[in-house]
Amino acid sequence: MKAAQFNEYGGLDVVRMVEVDEPHAGPGQVRIIVRAAGVNPSDWKRRDGQYRDFEDVAFPAGFGVEASGIVDEVGDGVSNVSVGDAVFGFGENTMAQYAILTHWALKPGDVPFEVAGGLPVIIDTATRALDEVGIASGQTLLASGAAGGIGSAVIQLARLRGITVIGTASAPKHDYLRDLGAIPTTYGPGLAERIKELAPNGVDAALDLAGSGVIPELIAIVGNPARVLSVADFSAEEYGAKFSHGPPKDPELIFAYVARLCSEGLFRLHVEQTFPLEQTALAQDVSARGRVMGKLVISLD
Ligand SMILES: NC(=O)c1ccc[n+]([C@@H]2O[C@H](COP(=O)([O-])OP(=O)(O)OC[C@H]3O[C@@H](n4cnc5c(N)ncnc54)[C@H](OP(=O)(O)O)[C@@H]3O)[C@@H](O)[C@H]2O)c1
């Protein structure tokens, strides 16, 4: 099968299209014919070697941790899906024609494969961040970097919990944030003053979703480091704030919940651009430029 791989740490030039043996579903796994695989910043960060201090990469290594597709092999002990079912979930080396999924849910027929394949990382991370920052219905959340994949999920899942969300993004993305249910403002100098105007009674918690060096500023705005959490800034804990990372807790429950929301029109994912598998390097380039609104997806027919 065709797969995107890298054989050493490096820039875009180490991304290669290769022919490899198909994987097979082990116990508790399914294999899918991949229809779509979400592009994440972790793809190019791992390729760059940014994770090498805490994560071993065995070369040659694939790309992709999430996908949607059609089940074509069911491993021992799996009873909730059958060959032919459309599913989406977490997996391994999903930027390939076939991939193993380790956690999944059924994909509703009215949710496109491109959308479903881009959901797992953002909905798992957004749910975890909201749970761990400790914010409740009726309270106000500041989301720094709200227009990307995680931000888009945070806004919608927080609104469904009855939380008011103020989100930061560059001005051209403010209508997008408003459509998702957030009160938009710009990031950068004067943020504290803008937040004071938008939320005269203060904000109860803040999430850093962009890793843009704003932890001290967010702590000053919230007034309590324990109510500030980053998913992107490894220095957060040095300031007394929280850093959130996997492994996922109940991914299949989250997948099934959001699949239902998508079907009911209560959650949407804006897929900004799709790429064929052969353009995996280009997709990583666009992601690394840091301006994605919603999600990028690799699409396979
Ligand atoms: N810890 C975890 O479990 C976990 C899991 C998944 C992802 N992550 C990390 O979370 C981060 C976000 O992931 P993602 O998939 O949401 O990324 P993404 O979709 O690529 O996010 C792009 C967005 O970031 C915004 N942005 C860029 N610079 C900004 C700044 N200085 N202030 C505020 N917003 C800014 C951009 O908005 P503008 O164009 O308007 O600037 C753009 O819409 C990444 O660092 C990723 O590695 C962590």
The ligand as an SDF file (V2000), in Angstrom:
LIG
                    3D

 48 52  0  0  0  0  0  0  0  0999 V2000
   -1.3700   18.7110   24.6980 N   0  0  0  0  0  0  0  0  0  0  0  0
   -2.1920   18.0670   23.8920 C   0  0  0  0  0  0  0  0  0  0  0  0
   -2.8260   17.0840   24.2640 O   0  0  0  0  0  0  0  0  0  0  0  0
   -2.3580   18.5540   22.4730 C   0  0  0  0  0  0  0  0  0  0  0  0
   -3.1800   17.8550   21.5890 C   0  0  0  0  0  0  0  0  0  0  0  0
   -3.3510   18.3630   20.3080 C   0  0  0  0  0  0  0  0  0  0  0  0
   -2.6980   19.5330   19.9280 C   0  0  0  0  0  0  0  0  0  0  0  0
   -1.8700   20.1600   20.8100 N   0  0  0  0  0  0  0  0  0  0  0  0
   -1.1980   21.4250   20.4620 C   0  0  0  0  0  0  0  0  0  0  0  0
   -2.1790   22.4560   20.5200 O   0  0  0  0  0  0  0  0  0  0  0  0
   -1.8130   23.5010   19.6350 C   0  0  0  0  0  0  0  0  0  0  0  0
   -3.0120   23.8670   18.7740 C   0  0  0  0  0  0  0  0  0  0  0  0
   -3.3340   22.7850   17.9220 O   0  0  0  0  0  0  0  0  0  0  0  0
   -4.3780   23.0220   16.7370 P   0  0  0  0  0  0  0  0  0  0  0  0
   -4.5410   21.7360   16.0360 O   0  0  0  0  0  0  0  0  0  0  0  0
   -5.5760   23.7410   17.2320 O   0  0  0  0  0  0  0  0  0  0  0  0
   -3.5020   24.0310   15.8200 O   0  0  0  0  0  0  0  0  0  0  0  0
   -3.9350   24.8010   14.5270 P   0  0  0  0  0  0  0  0  0  0  0  0
   -5.2650   24.3450   14.0620 O   0  0  0  0  0  0  0  0  0  0  0  0
   -2.8130   24.7500   13.5800 O   0  0  0  0  0  0  0  0  0  0  0  0
   -4.0600   26.3220   15.0670 O   0  0  0  0  0  0  0  0  0  0  0  0
   -3.8800   27.3640   14.1990 C   0  0  0  0  0  0  0  0  0  0  0  0
   -4.4900   28.6170   14.8170 C   0  0  0  0  0  0  0  0  0  0  0  0
   -3.5770   29.1980   15.7580 O   0  0  0  0  0  0  0  0  0  0  0  0
   -3.8650   30.5880   15.7810 C   0  0  0  0  0  0  0  0  0  0  0  0
   -2.7270   31.3820   16.2400 N   0  0  0  0  0  0  0  0  0  0  0  0
   -1.5030   31.4750   15.6700 C   0  0  0  0  0  0  0  0  0  0  0  0
   -0.7290   32.3190   16.4030 N   0  0  0  0  0  0  0  0  0  0  0  0
   -1.4930   32.7540   17.4400 C   0  0  0  0  0  0  0  0  0  0  0  0
   -1.2620   33.6210   18.5430 C   0  0  0  0  0  0  0  0  0  0  0  0
   -0.0860   34.2260   18.7220 N   0  0  0  0  0  0  0  0  0  0  0  0
   -2.2620   33.8050   19.4250 N   0  0  0  0  0  0  0  0  0  0  0  0
   -3.4490   33.2100   19.2700 C   0  0  0  0  0  0  0  0  0  0  0  0
   -3.7400   32.3750   18.2360 N   0  0  0  0  0  0  0  0  0  0  0  0
   -2.7710   32.1600   17.3400 C   0  0  0  0  0  0  0  0  0  0  0  0
   -4.1820   30.9230   14.3300 C   0  0  0  0  0  0  0  0  0  0  0  0
   -5.1190   31.9820   14.3270 O   0  0  0  0  0  0  0  0  0  0  0  0
   -4.7410   33.3690   13.6000 P   0  0  0  0  0  0  0  0  0  0  0  0
   -4.4100   33.0210   12.1650 O   0  0  0  0  0  0  0  0  0  0  0  0
   -5.9470   34.1820   13.7820 O   0  0  0  0  0  0  0  0  0  0  0  0
   -3.5280   33.8820   14.3000 O   0  0  0  0  0  0  0  0  0  0  0  0
   -4.7690   29.6240   13.7530 C   0  0  0  0  0  0  0  0  0  0  0  0
   -6.1640   29.7220   13.5170 O   0  0  0  0  0  0  0  0  0  0  0  0
   -0.5990   23.0040   18.8570 C   0  0  0  0  0  0  0  0  0  0  0  0
    0.5600   23.5520   19.4540 O   0  0  0  0  0  0  0  0  0  0  0  0
   -0.6360   21.5060   19.0660 C   0  0  0  0  0  0  0  0  0  0  0  0
    0.6470   20.9010   18.9660 O   0  0  0  0  0  0  0  0  0  0  0  0
   -1.6950   19.7030   22.0630 C   0  0  0  0  0  0  0  0  0  0  0  0
  1  2  1  0
  2  3  2  0
  2  4  1  0
  4  5  1  0
  4 48  2  0
  5  6  2  0
  6  7  1  0
  7  8  2  0
  8  9  1  0
  8 48  1  0
  9 10  1  0
  9 46  1  0
 10 11  1  0
 11 12  1  0
 11 44  1  0
 12 13  1  0
 13 14  1  0
 14 15  2  0
 14 16  1  0
 14 17  1  0
 17 18  1  0
 18 19  2  0
 18 20  1  0
 18 21  1  0
 21 22  1  0
 22 23  1  0
 23 24  1  0
 23 42  1  0
 24 25  1  0
 25 26  1  0
 25 36  1  0
 26 27  1  0
 26 35  1  0
 27 28  2  0
 28 29  1  0
 29 30  1  0
 29 35  2  0
 30 31  1  0
 30 32  2  0
 32 33  1  0
 33 34  2  0
 34 35  1  0
 36 37  1  0
 36 42  1  0
 37 38  1  0
 38 39  2  0
 38 40  1  0
 38 41  1  0
 42 43  1  0
 44 45  1  0
 44 46  1  0
 46 47  1  0
M  CHG  2   8   1  16  -1
M  END
$$$$
